Amino acid sequence: MLTLLMTICLFVLIFVGFPIAFCMVVSVGFYLLVKGNTSLLMLPQQMYVAVNSFPISAVPFFLLSGDVMFKCGMTGRLVRFSELLVGWCRGGLALVNIVANMFFAGVSGSAIADCTALGSLMIPAMEEQGYDRDFSAAVTAAASIIGPIIPPSIPMVILGVTLGLPIGTLFLAGVLPGIMLGFGLMIGAYVISRKRKYKKANIKEILTIKEIVERTKDAVLVIVMPLIVVGGIVGGFFTPTEAGAVAAGYSLLVAFTAFRKDFGISDLIDSLESTAIITASVWIIIAAANPFGWVVSIEQIPLHVSHSILSLTQNPVFVMLIIVGILLFVGMFMETIAIILILGPVLYVAAMQVNVDPIYFGLIFVLGTVIGLLTPPLGMCVFVAVRIGNVPLEKVIKEVFPFILIEIVVLVVLVCFPEITLLVPKLVGVY
């Protein structure tokens, strides 16, 4: 009964509009006060334990590498390279938007970062070429969630730490699903573009050998970064945290050498400041979630939830579909990191009861969670695209709905065929 009251307190505070970290701390404080036999000192102790973690230190490094790459102009260079690949198609700029998101996903590891970086560039460019502004914003928002799926991925780092899963293997598991998401969105964008008779991108003037070589050279400097990160982790050359440091160091090396005209000391200071602010907000949520998870654990809530799910079915695929349904619903009201920290350990127990592969579970969990970045009323990526595009929220929600359906279809396919998720880790020989 007390646990139920704590949970009600949490969701009431969330719906009122308080920050999620505040909601978790207050609800746990309420639990400890009412229970009476546990000191309130347990709250700060559990918060300290959460952030006193070496693997979580990878988060600011990946954030810094993405921000540096953005500030040195790599976003525009990735767009220029993407034009070579898909610009000749009907709705070329919409497809360029999606492909550029797939490439930039290998840098930032964050959906919101991708949406911000590419939205500021692609939404005005698409409007200039005759695309509806609300459609442009919707494509940008929908494609941005590829960011946490294609490695490196900040949500996968946090989930790996929370559940004790190998982060490098999780990264590899995201490669094929991320590509599937990208192609699914490209098919949707192409069909809509043909129906509305959007233009092809004009690329005749960039098809010279010199221009192709120049654009490819610039893009390769970014594309090799995720290969270095994932290859180093899988090969045992460095830990995920050290991989983050390598990514940050590599991005700074590229920025200060190959693109030194576009990146200076003032840009570095701005990147460090931005990284510090975002890292602080993430770590506050992580710190606040740990005591909540501790209470959930001692009250055996994971077992109760597991029994409830398994009373409906013990088929692994159906269990995962139920978990996906829970994630899609909760994602409408909570942010990604909070869902990972609160529901990750709870739903993990149910999945393990029916022998679901842990890596497969982790990938499905992250994808099911990040789709919530598009669904109202929270839908953070939609709000970012709306702000950048300066278009009414309701119009963008209407335009993004077909893309959400595509992403859910891809998610269901991955649930039904676990081999897809595990194919790359097995091919590389790490699983």
C-alpha positions in Angstrom: 0.0 0.0 0.0 2.8 2.4 0.9 4.6 1.7 -2.4 1.4 2.4 -4.3 1.1 5.8 -2.5 4.7 6.5 -3.4 4.0 5.8 -7.0 0.8 7.9 -7.0 2.8 10.7 -5.5 5.4 10.4 -8.2 2.9 10.5 -11.1 0.8 13.3 -9.6 3.9 15.5 -9.3 4.9 14.6 -12.9 1.5 15.5 -14.3 1.5 18.8 -12.3 4.7 19.7 -14.1 7.5 19.4 -11.6 11.0 18.2 -12.9 11.3 14.5 -12.9 14.3 14.4 -10.5 12.3 16.5 -8.0 9.3 14.1 -8.3 11.4 11.0 -7.6 13.2 12.5 -4.6 10.0 13.8 -3.0 8.2 10.5 -3.6 11.0 8.5 -2.0 11.2 11.0 0.9 7.5 10.6 1.4 8.0 6.8 1.5 10.8 7.0 4.0 8.9 9.4 6.3 5.8 7.3 6.4 7.6 4.0 6.7 9.5 5.4 9.7 12.0 2.6 10.2 14.6 3.9 7.7 16.7 7.1 8.1 16.3 9.9 5.5 20.1 9.8 5.2 19.5 6.8 3.0 18.3 9.2 0.3 21.5 11.2 -0.2 23.6 8.0 0.2 21.8 6.3 -2.6 22.0 9.4 -4.8 25.8 9.5 -4.3 26.2 5.8 -5.1 24.4 6.4 -8.5 26.7 9.1 -9.8 29.9 7.5 -8.3 30.1 5.3 -11.4 33.0 5.2 -13.8 31.0 4.0 -16.9 28.6 6.9 -16.6 31.5 9.2 -17.1 31.2 8.3 -20.8 28.1 10.5 -21.1 29.8 13.9 -21.0 32.5 12.8 -23.4 30.0 11.7 -26.1 28.1 14.9 -25.5 31.2 17.0 -26.0 32.2 15.1 -29.2 28.8 15.7 -30.7 28.8 19.4 -29.8 32.3 19.9 -31.2 31.4 18.2 -34.4 28.3 20.4 -34.8 30.2 23.6 -34.0 33.0 22.9 -36.5 30.4 22.6 -39.3 30.3 18.8 -39.7 26.5 18.9 -39.9 26.5 20.8 -43.1 29.3 18.6 -44.5 27.3 15.5 -43.7 24.3 17.0 -45.5 26.4 17.8 -48.6 27.6 14.2 -48.6 24.1 12.8 -48.2 23.0 14.8 -51.3 25.4 12.8 -53.3 23.8 9.6 -52.1 20.0 10.3 -52.3 19.6 13.8 -53.6 18.6 12.6 -57.1 15.4 11.0 -55.8 12.0 12.5 -55.7 11.8 14.3 -52.3 15.6 14.3 -52.3 16.0 16.8 -49.5 13.7 14.8 -47.2 15.8 11.8 -47.9 19.0 13.8 -47.4 17.6 14.9 -44.0 17.1 11.2 -42.9 20.5 10.0 -44.3 22.3 12.9 -42.6 20.6 12.0 -39.3 21.9 8.4 -39.8 25.5 9.7 -40.2 25.2 12.2 -37.4 23.9 9.5 -35.1 27.4 8.1 -35.1 28.6 11.3 -33.5 26.1 12.6 -31.0 24.3 9.5 -29.6 21.4 11.8 -28.7 18.1 12.3 -30.5 17.6 15.9 -29.2 21.1 16.9 -30.2 20.5 15.5 -33.7 17.1 17.2 -34.0 18.6 20.5 -33.0 21.8 20.3 -35.1 20.1 19.1 -38.3 16.8 20.9 -37.8 18.4 24.3 -37.8 20.0 23.5 -41.2 17.5 21.3 -43.0 14.1 22.8 -42.1 14.9 26.2 -43.8 16.6 24.4 -46.7 13.6 22.1 -47.3 11.2 25.0 -47.1 13.3 27.0 -49.6 13.0 24.0 -52.1 9.2 24.0 -51.8 8.6 21.5 -49.0 5.8 22.3 -46.5 7.4 23.6 -43.3 5.4 21.3 -41.0 6.4 18.3 -43.1 10.1 19.4 -42.9 9.9 19.7 -39.1 8.2 16.3 -38.9 10.9 14.5 -41.0 13.6 16.1 -38.9 12.0 15.0 -35.6 11.2 11.5 -36.8 14.7 10.9 -38.2 16.4 12.2 -35.0 15.5 9.2 -32.9 17.9 7.1 -35.0 20.6 9.0 -33.0 20.3 6.8 -29.8 20.1 3.6 -31.9 23.1 3.8 -34.2 26.3 3.7 -32.0 27.5 5.5 -29.9 24.3 5.9 -27.9 23.9 7.7 -24.6 20.7 5.9 -23.6 22.5 2.6 -24.2 25.4 3.6 -22.0 22.9 4.4 -19.2 20.9 1.2 -19.7 24.1 -0.9 -19.9 25.2 0.6 -16.5 21.8 0.2 -15.0 21.3 -3.5 -16.0 25.0 -4.5 -16.1 24.9 -5.2 -19.8 28.0 -5.0 -22.1 27.8 -1.5 -23.6 30.0 -2.4 -26.7 27.7 -5.3 -27.6 24.6 -3.1 -27.1 26.3 -0.6 -29.5 26.8 -3.3 -32.1 23.2 -4.5 -31.7 21.9 -1.1 -32.7 23.7 -1.0 -36.1 21.2 -3.0 -38.2 18.0 -1.7 -36.4 19.2 1.8 -36.9 19.7 1.2 -40.6 16.3 -0.4 -40.8 14.7 2.7 -39.2 16.5 4.9 -41.6 15.3 3.0 -44.7 11.8 2.7 -43.3 11.6 6.5 -42.9 13.1 7.1 -46.3 10.4 4.9 -47.9 7.7 6.9 -46.1 9.2 10.2 -47.0 9.6 9.1 -50.7 5.9 8.0 -50.9 4.7 11.3 -49.4 7.0 13.3 -51.6 5.7 11.6 -54.7 2.1 12.2 -53.7 2.8 15.9 -53.0 5.1 16.2 -56.0 8.0 17.6 -54.0 11.1 18.4 -56.1 14.3 16.5 -56.5 17.4 18.1 -55.1 19.4 19.9 -57.8 22.7 18.1 -57.7 23.9 18.5 -61.3 26.5 21.1 -60.4 28.1 18.9 -57.7 28.6 15.8 -59.7 32.1 16.7 -60.8 34.9 14.3 -59.7 36.6 17.0 -57.7 33.3 17.9 -55.8 32.5 14.2 -55.1 36.0 13.6 -53.7 35.9 16.8 -51.6 32.5 16.0 -50.0 33.4 12.4 -49.4 36.7 13.3 -47.7 34.9 15.7 -45.3 32.3 13.0 -44.5 34.8 10.2 -43.9 36.4 12.2 -41.0 33.0 11.9 -39.2 32.0 8.4 -40.3 35.2 6.8 -39.0 34.5 8.1 -35.4 31.9 5.5 -34.5 34.1 2.8 -36.1 36.9 3.8 -33.8 34.6 3.9 -30.7 32.9 0.6 -31.3 35.9 -1.1 -32.7 38.0 0.0 -29.7 35.4 -1.3 -27.2 34.8 -4.6 -29.0 38.5 -5.1 -29.6 39.2 -4.6 -25.9 41.5 -1.6 -26.5 39.5 0.6 -24.1 36.4 0.7 -21.9 33.2 2.5 -22.9 34.3 5.5 -20.8 37.7 5.6 -22.4 35.9 5.2 -25.7 34.0 8.4 -24.9 37.2 10.2 -24.1 38.7 8.9 -27.4 35.7 10.2 -29.3 36.0 13.6 -27.6 39.7 13.8 -28.3 39.2 12.7 -32.0 36.5 15.4 -32.5 38.8 18.1 -31.0 41.7 16.9 -33.2 39.5 17.1 -36.4 38.0 20.5 -35.3 41.4 22.1 -34.6 43.2 20.6 -37.7 41.0 19.8 -40.6 38.4 22.5 -39.8 40.4 25.0 -37.8 38.9 27.9 -39.8 35.4 27.1 -38.5 36.3 26.2 -34.9 38.2 28.3 -32.3 38.8 28.6 -28.6 35.6 30.4 -28.1 33.7 27.5 -29.7 35.5 25.1 -27.5 34.5 27.1 -24.4 30.8 27.1 -25.6 31.0 23.3 -26.2 32.4 22.7 -22.7 29.7 24.9 -21.1 26.9 23.2 -23.0 28.3 19.8 -22.2 28.5 20.7 -18.5 24.9 21.9 -18.3 23.5 18.9 -20.1 25.6 16.5 -18.1 24.5 18.1 -14.8 20.8 17.7 -15.8 21.4 14.0 -16.8 23.3 13.2 -13.6 20.7 14.8 -11.4 18.1 12.5 -12.9 20.4 9.5 -12.5 21.1 10.4 -8.8 17.4 10.9 -8.1 16.4 7.6 -9.8 18.7 5.4 -7.7 16.9 5.8 -4.4 13.6 5.3 -6.2 15.0 2.1 -7.7 16.3 1.0 -4.3 12.8 1.3 -2.8 11.3 -0.5 -5.8 13.8 -3.3 -5.3 13.3 -3.8 -1.5 9.5 -3.8 -2.1 10.0 -6.5 -4.7 8.0 -4.6 -7.3 9.9 -6.1 -10.2 8.8 -9.6 -9.2 5.1 -8.4 -8.8 5.2 -6.8 -12.3 6.9 -9.9 -13.7 4.2 -12.2 -12.2 1.5 -9.9 -13.6 2.9 -10.0 -17.1 3.6 -13.8 -17.0 0.1 -14.4 -15.9 -1.0 -13.2 -19.3 1.5 -15.1 -21.4 4.8 -16.9 -21.1 5.7 -16.6 -24.8 8.9 -14.5 -25.1 7.7 -12.6 -28.1 4.3 -11.8 -26.5 6.0 -10.7 -23.3 8.3 -8.4 -25.3 5.2 -7.0 -27.1 3.6 -6.2 -23.8 6.8 -4.5 -22.6 6.9 -2.5 -25.8 3.2 -1.4 -25.3 4.1 -0.3 -21.7 7.1 1.7 -23.0 5.2 3.4 -25.8 2.5 4.4 -23.3 4.9 5.6 -20.6 7.0 7.4 -23.2 4.1 9.8 -23.8 4.6 11.2 -20.3 8.2 10.6 -19.2 11.6 11.3 -20.6 13.9 8.7 -21.9 16.5 8.5 -19.1 13.9 8.4 -16.4 12.1 5.5 -18.1 15.4 3.6 -18.4 16.3 4.1 -14.8 12.8 3.4 -13.3 11.3 0.8 -15.6 14.5 -0.8 -16.9 15.2 -3.0 -13.9 11.5 -3.8 -13.4 10.8 -5.0 -16.9 14.1 -6.7 -17.2 13.1 -9.2 -14.6 10.0 -10.1 -16.5 11.9 -10.6 -19.7 14.6 -12.8 -18.0 11.9 -15.0 -16.6 11.1 -16.2 -20.1 14.7 -16.4 -21.2 14.7 -13.3 -23.4 18.2 -12.5 -24.6 19.6 -9.5 -22.5 21.1 -7.7 -25.5 18.0 -8.1 -27.5 15.9 -6.8 -24.6 18.2 -3.8 -24.2 18.0 -2.8 -27.8 14.2 -3.2 -27.9 13.9 -1.3 -24.6 15.9 1.7 -25.9 14.0 1.9 -29.2 10.6 1.5 -27.5 11.6 4.3 -25.2 13.0 6.8 -27.7 9.9 6.6 -29.9 8.3 8.4 -27.0 10.3 11.4 -28.0 7.8 11.8 -30.9 4.6 11.1 -29.1 2.5 13.8 -27.4 2.1 15.3 -24.9 5.8 15.1 -24.0 7.4 14.4 -27.4 10.6 16.4 -26.9 12.0 16.0 -30.4 8.7 17.3 -31.8 8.8 20.3 -29.6 12.4 21.0 -30.7 11.4 20.8 -34.4 8.4 23.0 -33.7 10.6 25.6 -32.1 13.1 25.6 -34.9 10.6 25.5 -37.7 8.3 28.0 -36.0 5.2 26.0 -37.0 2.1 25.1 -35.0 2.5 22.0 -32.8 -0.7 20.3 -34.0 0.4 20.5 -37.7 3.7 18.8 -37.0 2.1 16.1 -34.9 -0.3 15.3 -37.8 2.7 15.1 -40.2 4.9 13.0 -37.9 2.2 10.4 -37.2 2.9 8.3 -40.4 6.6 8.2 -39.4 5.7 7.1 -35.9 3.7 4.2 -37.4 6.7 3.2 -39.5 9.0 3.2 -36.5 6.5 1.1 -34.5 6.3 -1.4 -37.4 10.1 -1.6 -37.4 10.1 -2.1 -33.7 7.5 -4.9 -33.9 9.5 -6.6 -36.7 12.6 -6.5 -34.4 10.6 -8.0 -31.5 9.3 -10.8 -33.7 12.7 -11.6 -35.2 15.4 -11.3 -32.4 18.0 -12.6 -34.9 18.1 -9.2 -36.6 19.2 -7.5 -33.4 21.9 -10.1 -32.6 23.2 -10.5 -36.2 26.0 -7.9 -36.1 27.3 -8.8 -32.6 27.4 -12.5 -33.7 29.1 -11.6 -37.0 31.8 -9.6 -35.2 32.3 -12.5 -32.9 31.6 -10.8 -29.5 28.4 -12.6 -28.7 
